[in-house]
């Protein structure tokens, strides 16, 4: 989103510094900015899916599917019972595109310019771009590009593997690696997905209205707007949280939040218990005032994806919610503490625990392998009702209405949930 400095700010810099809010207020503003403060009030539409992604600014992609894949689950947490194919349709229609942001991500097409800079100069993308491999395999890459030009869009699976091998990314067939290089350098884009597999086509076919000479904006302007968009998406944030949201590098002096406050793009505020100022976007002025008055209430209970923006920055989740979280799917089973793919439980402004779930789609059953509540969370009738309702909605959306609870750390919780779900 292109930003303009605000000249109509109602609170002066001096007044901003004297304004202090509580940590619980910051949590609620953060959840409101992320669309997680209260349940969706109306049945979701495809336009709501696009608006949700625009609000977050980025929707991270992950392929693990013991439950619904992460991007679909992130949307469900905010929209409720929506039609998951709408995400695929928005990509195919050109409303969204894929590129590296907070890892591989779906992005609003209006942000294409800022990522086009990375496509044309991908050296800063680290492991995502291997210049040496490109130089050594330039002929192979050119052949794949010519194939797409001549025959049209293709998938990696369209190229037959001839060496009999197969394995992780380090053992990709040459055509797949060539497609990834062409994607990272912006010569091809993902035109759509089939069975969640990428379909690649020439950039000029996927985004025909784009012209580098006409449409590119200065890189510093794009980086400035990326900082502003990150602050808007975070609600109220520490300076140290900003760069990670879109995986930016160290911020240049002209795009630090302090400098952007001086320019009228952002505002400062004090938070009880925090050293140094926090920052928020002027669009959230009403939310900040409402939170300061104690009138911004969190009422939503749901499960979150491990790759939800609320928890993908593990340090931020700890500082904001006192929630120490990590994904254990890459940890040997014997060493896991909570489970393979645990989903954080958001309840009324707090991260109260985690659920390890697996959808058995053919059996139409949702297996709840474990439920763990954080230390100090009091088990009550209302908590059991909220969690049972969230689990029921989660299972219904997966089309696995039967719910089987295997283990809860607290027997009284398991008993209460089973009674409510049966």
C-alpha positions in Angstrom: 0.0 0.0 0.0 1.4 3.4 -1.0 1.6 5.7 2.0 1.4 9.4 2.4 2.4 11.3 5.6 -0.5 12.4 7.7 -0.9 16.1 8.4 -4.1 15.7 10.3 -2.8 13.8 13.3 -4.8 14.6 16.3 -2.1 14.0 18.9 1.2 15.9 18.9 4.6 14.2 19.5 4.7 15.4 23.0 1.2 14.1 23.7 2.1 10.8 22.1 5.1 10.2 24.4 2.8 10.9 27.5 0.3 8.4 26.3 0.7 5.0 27.9 -1.3 1.8 27.4 -1.2 -1.6 29.1 0.3 -4.8 27.6 -3.2 -6.4 27.5 -4.4 -3.4 25.4 -1.5 -3.9 23.0 -2.5 -7.5 22.6 -6.1 -6.5 21.8 -4.9 -3.9 19.3 -2.6 -6.5 17.7 -5.5 -9.0 17.4 -7.8 -6.3 16.0 -5.2 -5.4 13.4 -4.9 -9.1 12.4 -8.6 -9.7 12.3 -8.6 -11.9 15.3 -10.3 -9.8 18.0 -13.8 -11.1 17.5 -15.5 -13.8 15.5 -16.6 -13.1 11.9 -20.2 -11.6 12.1 -21.3 -12.6 8.6 -20.8 -15.5 6.2 -17.5 -15.0 4.4 -17.2 -14.2 0.7 -14.3 -14.4 -1.7 -13.9 -10.7 -1.3 -13.4 -11.2 2.4 -10.6 -13.6 1.7 -8.8 -11.0 -0.4 -9.5 -8.3 2.2 -8.1 -10.6 4.9 -4.8 -11.1 3.0 -4.5 -7.4 2.3 -5.0 -6.7 6.0 -2.1 -9.0 6.9 -0.1 -8.0 3.9 1.3 -11.5 3.5 0.0 -15.1 3.8 2.8 -17.6 4.4 2.7 -20.9 2.4 3.6 -24.3 3.9 2.9 -27.8 2.6 2.4 -29.8 5.8 -1.2 -31.1 5.7 -1.9 -33.2 8.8 -4.6 -30.7 9.1 -5.5 -28.1 6.4 -2.4 -26.5 4.9 -1.3 -23.3 6.7 -2.6 -20.6 4.3 -6.1 -22.0 4.4 -6.0 -22.4 8.1 -4.8 -18.9 8.7 -7.8 -17.6 6.8 -10.2 -19.9 8.6 -9.0 -18.6 12.0 -10.2 -15.1 10.9 -13.2 -15.9 8.6 -14.7 -19.0 10.0 -16.5 -21.5 7.6 -15.3 -20.1 4.3 -14.7 -21.9 0.9 -11.0 -22.7 0.8 -10.9 -22.9 -3.0 -11.4 -19.1 -3.1 -7.7 -18.7 -2.3 -6.7 -20.7 -5.4 -9.2 -18.7 -7.5 -7.7 -15.4 -6.4 -4.3 -16.6 -7.4 -5.5 -17.8 -10.8 -7.4 -14.5 -11.3 -4.3 -12.4 -10.7 -5.5 -10.8 -7.5 -2.7 -12.5 -5.7 0.8 -13.6 -6.6 3.5 -15.8 -5.1 7.0 -14.8 -4.1 9.5 -14.8 -1.2 8.3 -12.5 1.6 8.0 -14.1 5.1 9.2 -17.2 3.4 7.2 -18.4 0.3 4.0 -16.4 0.4 0.7 -15.4 -1.2 0.8 -11.6 -1.7 -1.7 -8.9 -2.9 -0.8 -8.1 -6.5 -0.7 -4.3 -5.7 2.5 -5.0 -3.7 4.2 -6.5 -6.8 6.5 -3.5 -7.3 8.4 -4.0 -4.0 9.1 -7.6 -4.7 10.0 -6.9 -8.3 13.1 -5.2 -7.0 14.1 -8.4 -5.3 13.4 -10.4 -8.5 15.7 -8.2 -10.5 18.4 -8.3 -7.8 17.9 -11.6 -6.0 21.5 -11.8 -4.5 20.2 -10.8 -1.1 17.7 -13.7 -0.8 20.3 -16.1 0.7 19.6 -19.8 0.1 16.6 -19.0 -2.1 19.0 -18.0 -4.9 22.1 -19.8 -5.9 24.1 -17.7 -8.3 26.8 -20.4 -8.7 24.3 -23.0 -9.7 22.7 -20.7 -12.2 26.0 -20.0 -13.8 26.9 -23.7 -14.0 23.5 -24.6 -15.4 22.6 -21.6 -17.5 22.0 -23.8 -20.6 19.5 -26.0 -18.7 17.7 -23.0 -17.3 17.4 -21.4 -20.8 16.0 -24.6 -22.2 13.3 -24.7 -19.5 12.4 -21.1 -20.2 12.2 -21.8 -24.0 10.0 -24.8 -23.2 7.5 -22.5 -21.4 7.6 -19.9 -24.1 6.9 -22.6 -26.8 4.5 -24.9 -25.0 2.9 -22.7 -22.3 2.5 -23.1 -18.5 4.0 -26.1 -16.9 4.6 -27.8 -13.5 7.8 -29.4 -12.2 6.0 -32.8 -12.5 5.7 -32.3 -16.3 9.4 -33.0 -16.6 10.2 -36.7 -16.3 13.0 -37.6 -14.0 15.6 -39.7 -15.8 18.2 -40.5 -13.2 16.0 -42.5 -10.9 16.7 -40.4 -7.9 14.4 -38.5 -5.6 14.7 -36.8 -2.3 14.8 -33.4 -0.6 15.5 -30.0 -2.1 19.2 -30.8 -2.5 18.3 -33.7 -4.8 15.7 -31.9 -7.0 15.7 -32.7 -10.7 17.4 -30.0 -12.8 14.2 -28.8 -14.3 12.7 -28.2 -10.9 15.7 -26.2 -9.8 15.6 -24.3 -13.1 12.0 -23.4 -12.5 12.8 -22.2 -9.0 15.6 -20.0 -10.3 13.4 -18.6 -13.0 10.7 -17.9 -10.4 13.2 -16.2 -8.0 14.6 -14.1 -10.8 11.1 -13.0 -11.9 11.2 -14.5 -15.4 8.3 -16.8 -14.6 5.5 -16.5 -12.0 3.0 -19.0 -10.5 -0.1 -18.7 -12.7 -2.2 -21.1 -10.5 -1.9 -24.2 -8.4 -3.2 -27.7 -9.3 -3.4 -30.0 -6.3 -1.3 -27.4 -4.5 1.5 -27.9 -7.1 2.8 -24.7 -8.7 2.0 -24.1 -12.4 4.6 -21.7 -13.9 4.2 -19.4 -16.8 6.0 -16.4 -18.2 5.8 -13.3 -16.1 4.4 -11.2 -19.0 1.5 -13.7 -19.4 0.7 -13.9 -15.7 0.9 -10.2 -15.0 0.4 -8.7 -18.5 -0.3 -5.1 -17.3 3.1 -4.8 -15.6 5.9 -2.7 -17.2 9.2 -2.4 -15.4 10.1 1.0 -16.9 6.7 2.5 -16.3 5.6 0.9 -13.0 8.7 0.4 -10.8 9.0 2.8 -7.9 12.2 3.7 -6.1 13.4 0.9 -3.9 13.6 3.1 -0.8 10.0 4.2 -1.3 9.0 0.5 -1.4 11.0 -0.3 1.7 9.5 2.6 3.5 6.0 1.5 2.7 6.9 -2.1 3.7 7.9 -0.8 7.2 4.7 1.2 7.4 2.6 -1.8 6.3 4.3 -4.1 8.8 3.5 -1.6 11.7 -0.1 -1.4 10.5 -0.4 -5.2 10.4 1.2 -5.6 13.9 -1.1 -3.0 15.5 1.3 -1.7 18.2 4.8 -3.0 18.0 8.4 -2.7 19.2 10.9 -1.5 16.7 12.7 -4.9 16.9 9.6 -6.7 15.6 9.2 -4.8 12.4 11.9 -6.2 10.0 10.9 -9.8 10.6 7.3 -9.3 9.4 8.3 -9.1 5.8 11.8 -10.5 6.4 13.5 -7.2 5.7 17.2 -6.6 6.4 18.5 -3.9 8.7 16.4 -0.8 8.2 18.1 2.2 6.6 18.1 5.5 8.6 15.4 7.0 6.4 12.9 4.1 7.0 13.3 3.5 10.8 10.1 3.8 12.7 11.5 6.8 14.7 12.2 8.7 11.4 8.8 7.7 10.0 7.2 9.2 13.1 8.9 12.5 12.5 7.6 12.4 8.9 4.0 11.8 10.0 3.8 8.2 8.7 3.7 6.5 12.1 3.0 7.4 15.7 4.7 6.6 19.0 3.2 5.4 22.3 4.5 4.1 25.6 3.6 0.6 26.9 3.7 -0.4 30.5 6.7 -2.5 31.3 8.5 -1.8 28.0 11.8 0.0 27.6 11.6 2.5 24.8 8.7 3.6 22.7 6.3 1.5 20.7 4.8 2.4 17.3 1.5 2.2 15.6 -0.1 3.4 12.3 -2.5 6.4 12.3 -5.2 4.2 10.9 -5.4 2.5 14.3 -5.9 5.8 16.2 -9.5 4.8 17.1 -8.4 1.4 18.2 -5.6 2.8 20.4 -8.0 5.2 22.1 -10.7 2.5 22.6 -8.1 0.2 24.1 -6.7 2.9 26.4 -10.3 3.4 27.7 -10.6 -0.4 28.3 -13.4 -0.7 25.7 -11.6 -2.9 23.2 -12.5 -6.5 24.2 -11.3 -9.7 22.7 -14.0 -12.3 22.3 -12.7 -14.7 19.7 -11.6 -18.3 20.4 -9.9 -20.4 17.7 -6.9 -22.5 16.8 -4.0 -20.9 14.9 -1.6 -22.2 12.3 2.0 -22.5 13.4 2.7 -20.1 10.5 0.1 -17.5 11.5 1.5 -14.0 11.7 0.5 -13.8 15.4 3.0 -16.6 16.3 5.5 -17.0 13.4 7.9 -14.7 15.2 8.5 -16.9 18.2 10.3 -14.1 20.1 7.4 -11.7 19.6 4.9 -14.3 20.7 6.9 -14.7 23.9 7.2 -11.0 24.5 3.6 -10.1 23.7 1.7 -13.2 24.9 4.2 -14.9 27.2 3.8 -17.9 24.9 6.9 -20.0 24.4 6.2 -21.8 21.2 8.1 -23.8 18.6 7.2 -26.2 15.9 8.3 -29.8 16.7 7.6 -31.5 13.4 11.3 -31.5 12.7 12.2 -32.8 16.2 12.6 -36.6 16.6 9.4 -38.0 18.0 11.0 -39.1 21.3 12.2 -35.6 22.0 8.9 -33.8 21.3 7.3 -32.1 24.2 3.8 -31.3 22.8 3.4 -33.0 19.4 4.2 -33.1 15.7 2.2 -30.1 14.5 0.7 -28.3 17.5 -1.8 -25.5 16.9 -1.8 -22.5 19.4 -5.1 -21.9 21.1 -6.2 -18.3 21.0 -8.9 -17.5 23.6 -10.2 -14.0 24.2 -6.9 -12.2 23.8 -4.6 -14.8 25.3 -2.7 -17.8 23.9 -3.8 -20.3 26.5 -2.4 -23.6 25.2 -1.8 -25.8 22.2 -3.6 -28.7 20.4 -1.9 -31.5 18.4 -4.5 -32.5 15.8 -4.7 -34.8 12.8 -7.5 -34.8 10.2 -8.5 -38.3 9.1 -10.4 -37.2 6.0 -11.5 -40.6 4.7 -12.8 -41.5 8.2 -14.4 -38.1 8.6 -12.7 -37.9 12.0 -10.6 -35.2 13.7 -8.1 -36.8 16.0 -7.1 -34.6 18.9 -3.9 -36.2 20.0 -3.2 -33.9 22.9 -4.5 -30.7 24.5 -2.0 -28.8 26.7 -2.9 -25.6 28.6 -0.3 -23.1 29.7 0.8 -22.9 33.3 -1.6 -20.8 35.3 -4.6 -21.1 32.9 -7.6 -21.9 35.1 -10.0 -24.6 33.8 -13.5 -23.3 34.0 -16.9 -24.1 32.5 -16.7 -21.2 30.2 -13.2 -22.2 29.0 -14.4 -25.7 28.3 -17.3 -24.3 26.3 -15.2 -21.9 24.3 -12.6 -24.6 23.5 -15.2 -27.2 22.6 -16.9 -24.7 20.3 -13.6 -23.9 18.6 -12.7 -27.6 18.2 -16.2 -28.3 16.8 -15.9 -25.5 14.2 -12.4 -26.6 13.3 -13.6 -30.2 12.7 -16.7 -29.1 10.7 -14.6 -26.9 8.4 -12.3 -29.9 7.7 -15.4 -32.1 7.0 -14.3 -34.4 9.8 -17.2 -33.9 12.2 -16.3 -36.8 14.5 -13.9 -35.7 17.2 -11.7 -38.1 19.2 -9.7 -36.7 22.1 -6.8 -38.9 23.0 -5.0 -37.0 25.8 -5.3 -33.8 27.9 -2.7 -32.9 30.5 -5.6 -32.2 32.9 -8.2 -35.0 33.3 -10.9 -32.5 34.2 -10.4 -30.7 30.9 -10.7 -33.9 28.9 -13.8 -34.9 30.7 -15.4 -31.5 30.2 -14.6 -31.4 26.5 -15.8 -34.9 25.8 -19.1 -34.2 27.6 -19.6 -31.0 25.5 -18.6 -32.6 22.1 -20.7 -35.8 22.4 
